[in-house]
Amino acid sequence: MSEKREKRKRWVQRGRYEVEVEVEVVYPEVDPSEACLESETVRWLDQVSQRAETGDVAYLRQVGRVFESIEV
């Protein structure tokens, strides 16, 4: 039996921007009760959060749905 994988939506929020991205989660064979992220995915999510913090909207739009908080 191999580990189960599936796509999930995750939110990354930093500064004024929040991005909805799709990532692959893994349910390990030893404990399939909880989904895990692979280290490569965690590094990518960190990169997305850094780009959100710097306001790189062009990049953010390439990787997911972008939302910007505004002051009223």
Secondary structure, DSSP 8 states (H G I E B T S, - for coil): ---EEEEEEEEEEETTEEEEEEEEEEE-SS-TTS-B--HHHHHHHHHHHHHHHHT-HHHHHHHSEEEE----
